[in-house]
Amino acid sequence: MTPEARHKYQEIPVQFTADGTPMAVRYENRIWMVDPDVHAAHWFTRDSWWETQRRAAVGSGDLVSIEHWQVQATLPTSDQELHTFTIRREPLATGWLLESVS
């Protein structure tokens, strides 16, 4: 991913269960509840550090691991179909970015 592409994602609040699984996502000013009965995919990718040209002091932490979740969620007060949310957290970031929703 290029540094320019990194800024195209929308930051969104995500709530997690005690075991670290997403349970709710705020998107378009509405709270979408993650369906606990549908498998949530969780994986990590590596940042292209050679493209971002970031430099860091020794001991700065993990600067390359990008965390991803893909979950199925719906509005709690509707009978709408589930939507697939793919979210990501950049290295050392505290917030989550919405990569896609379908």
Secondary structure, DSSP 8 states (H G I E B T S, - for coil): --HHHHTTSEEE-EEE-TTS-EEEEEETTEEEEE-TTS--EEEEEE--HHHHT----TT---SSEEEEEEEEEE-TTS----EEEEEEE-TT-SSEEEEEE-
